[in-house]
Amino acid sequence: MKVLSFIVAAALVAVTGASSNSSTLGLLKYDGVALGDWEPAYQKASAFVAGLTTAQKLALITGSSVDSTNGSFTALNILDGDMGLQNYFYVSAFSLSSALAMTWDRDAIYDQAKAVGSEFYNKGMQVVAGPTSQPMGRTPWGGRNVEGFGPDPYLNGQATGLTTKGYVAAGVIPGAKHFILYEQETNRTSMGGGRGSFPGSMGRRAVSSDTGSAPYSSNADDKTLHETYLWPFYDAAKNGMGAVMCAMTKVNDTRSCENSDLLLKHLKTELGFPGFVWPDTMAQNSALESAINGEDYGSSRIWSTSTMETMLSNGSLTETRLNDMVTRNLMGYYYVGLDNGLQPESEAEDAYVNVRGNHSKIIRQNGAKSMALLKNNNALPLNKPRVMSVFGAHAGPVMGGPNQGMNIDGAGPTYQGHLASGTGSAQASYPYLVTPYVSLTNKAVEDGTMMRWIMNDTYTGASSSKLIPESTDSTAVTPSYANYATNADVCLVFLNALSGEGADRTELYNDDQDTMVNTVADNCNNTVVVINTVGPRLVDQWIEHDNVTAVLYGSLLGQESGNSIIDVLYGDVNPSGRLIHTIAKNETDYNVGICYTAQCNFTEGVYLDYRYFDAHNVTPRYPFGHGLSYTTFSYSGLTIKKPSTLSKAPAGNRTVGGYADLWDNVGSVSVEVSNTGSLDGAEVPQLYLGFPASANQPVRQLRGFERIEIAAGKQEKATFELRRRDLSYWDVTAQQWLVAEGTYEVYVGASSRDLRLNGTFTVETS
């Protein structure tokens, strides 16, 4: 079996290619990485590289096409992103990754990724700048949290892995980002140089250098790095990740794209990653340091022919390392089958190449699946209300749209229109946008509902006077929150929160919007609030108001957003979305804010979100994993299949995705879930584990979930398979994933705080 080999020599870390000569193993500094199903891709890549001149190799790693004696290679097209192709006509605008994670639905995550990948493939793109595991959401004020899968490593890892797998199935290369510890926008390009206005990962072949001072450094200990931030990249590597974007910031005081610990030790050795590393915009700085420390693709200006030839001639860059860089740039291409000649050629952005298929249905379904019902005092679902009043700018369209250019530096804090996609690298290209106003109007037509609206967050019309005397019972009134709320059967108030690439959030609630909610609720005894947000949006300014009867909460849903929301409001879809972050009662309840200094120390360790709230007994408003349904569920029959004796450390071969036996199923937990209500619905039972004290772990952490459809009055079984890695912790001294011997606590429930069943199992190690 072929292996990737790693050599350490003096002050240089170099990477050799695989060799069929077993004597190569005698040169290993780190253990070999078994390629497994990547082996055919490696063989093709190696054969191609063998026929290249030095000039051709340099052209290939800087994004140029190559014609050689043994074939041709067309430069890879790299483009954002997980929400669909950016800046293209006739493509779909999908929901953001954070919305997709809120479905807690593995099939939905995979299906959307495959649909996104197919649009890339059919537009002639080879690399998706995604999946976006990080930012994870270390701080709720992070500007780009909407782009990722949330702060829980297990859930994030599941979604990252499934998205990777979906892209591979569509025939395109997954380019996961941002590697690693990139958790805020402030000072991301340079200290004191503003918040930056460069759209990261915009798909350009040329990569800019950083001409300013250095960015901030994210400093995390080894345990934190592994158990939280590196965890999802294991899933990506295991499922076919062919490229990785290194971030524009520093990690432990070394630039991410020049950091041999990150790129060579952790990514390429520990995770066994066989693909290429390319830099985010402005992330490549030094030609030599980026080349020898793990970056494989870069700027033709920084890696100019003269510069690289000089480094080769003086020995600072070895031919072996150059060959490895070229090989890695090719392996993902061969792994996903792009060499079969079947992919359509890329055409101009506005060329009529319609790749959307039936993806509008997937977008609408997944958007509805992602919405979490946080509160419901018998207000929902709606049933042909006689008079319905709609409030808030988020209910309707912007003045000109839908593809209005977003300002990525200082965007927000709210959006004066319906917010359904992100900014910067996360801005989708809408073919159209269905707003809630449009979808509600269609329902009003069907139901004979009288509908009125004020689609503004700060409307200041007269509060009570009518245009004609009240005794005439006329419909003519002066628009105001109070007037339109009075005598309505239901009042729908739409809120959003906006942030994005280039700037962090400045607030977690909004005074204007909250005043609007309270004013409406003061005059309407059935006030339903709908929120679409880029991260945690606090609700305590009005959540206990007696007249706030329901809250529907979600992320950004893409082109079918209005239809998805109204499907849930009217009960065409029974809500099943779950929170991927904790909603606190107060901003001060969160333990991590924005860092404004050059050294950003992750002193909280692994204690993010619910892991922090649980450890410090902080009561949330709505906990991680929370979400209601229009029906009810009960739990019973907890069954635990305990692991047999396990070796303390993994004993398998080092493979793509880490040691092979980390992925072995070693035990399971199952539970019976009954639908005790009158409506069909979906429940998301969640498994949390508490570890033995010797593992030094949080109180409990997610280690399993299943979204299961259950007919009214029926019962279904949910089974959570436990992999070796789910029972492992990172031991800093051993530099290994170890299994702690002792008693593990088992909790199964409907959220991190709504734990219905509990038990234990013991693990013995050898």
KADA-V931995 format. One line per field, one symbol per residue. ss: DSSP state (H for helix, E for strand, C for the rest). psi: psi as a letter, one per 20 degrees, with the letter a starting at -180 (. if undefined). A space follows every 10 residues. Layout:
ss->???
psi->???
//
This chain:
ss->CCEEEEEEEC CEEEEECCCC CHHHHHHCCC CCEECHHHHH HHHHHHHHHH CCCHHHHHHH HCCCCEEECC EEECCCCEEC CCCCCCCCCC CCCCCCHHHH HCCCCHHHHH HHHHHHHHHH HHCCCCEECC CECCCCCCCC CCCCHHHCCC CCHHHHHHHH HHHHHHHHHH CCEEEEEEEC CCCCCCCCCC CCCCCCCCCC CCCCCCCCEC CCCCCCEEEC CHHHHHHHHH HHHHHHHHCC CCEEEECCCE ECCEEHHHCH HHHHHHHHHH CCCCCEEEEC CCCECCHHHH HHCCCCECCC CCCCHHHHHH HHHHCCCCHH HHHHHHHHHH HHHHHCCHHH CCCCCCCCCC CCCCCCCCHH HHHHHHHHHH CEEEEECCCC CCCCCCEEEE ECHHHCCCCC CCCCCCCCCC CCCCCCCCCC CCCHHHCCCC CCCCCHHHHH HHHHHHHCCE EEEECCCCCC CCCCCCCCCH HHCCCCCCCC HHHHHCCCCE EEEEEEECCE CCECCCCCCC HHHHHHHHHH HHHCCCEEEE EEECCCCCCC CCCCCCCEEE EEEECCCCCC HHHHHHHHHC CCCCCCCCCC CCECCCHHHC CCCCCCCCEE ECCCCCCCCH HHHHHCCCCC CECCCCCECC CCEEEEEEEE ECCCCECCEC CCCEECCEEH HHHCEEEEEE EEEEECCCCC EEEEEEEEEE CCHHHCCCCC EEEEEEEEEE CCCCEEEEEE EEEHHHHEEE ECCCCEEEEC CEEEEEEEEC CCCCEEEEEE EEECEC
psi->pqqpqpppoc jppqpqrqqi oiihhiipgq qqophcjigh gggggghghh jqrghhghgg ijkqqpprhk aqppqpppqq bhjrppkqqk rqorqqhhgg hihkoggggg ggghgghhgg gijjqhppmr qnhqphlgpi iphjhhiajr iphggggghg ghgghhgghi jrppnqrpor knjrhpkhhq pjkajqkpoq ljjqhppqro iarqrrpooq rhggggifhh ghhgggghjj piqppqrirq pljpphjjoh ggggggghfg ikpibqpqqr pjipgpgghh gijipipapi gglqggghhg hghjihpqhg gghgggghih ghghgjkiji jipqqqrqhj qnnojhckhh ggggghgghi ppohqomkhq qqnlqgpppp qqhiharrgp ailpppoink qairpmapoi rarcijorop hroorhgghh gghhggikqp pqqomqikpk rqhhqqhrqh iikqiorppq ggghhpjqhq ppppqrppra phqrqiqjrp ggghggghgg hhjpjmoppp ppqiapoqji iihjphioiq pppabpiahj ggggghhghi jhppqjqqqj qporhqhihq ipappjrhoo pmiicjmqch hggghjlpor gprpiqprri aqqqqrlppp oqqapqqgqq jrqprojapg ihjppiaqpq qpppojajqq rpqnqpppqp rqhiimrrgq qpjqqpoppp qpjrqqpppo porghhjqqp ohgilqoqpp qbppppppai riimohqqar qqpqq.
//
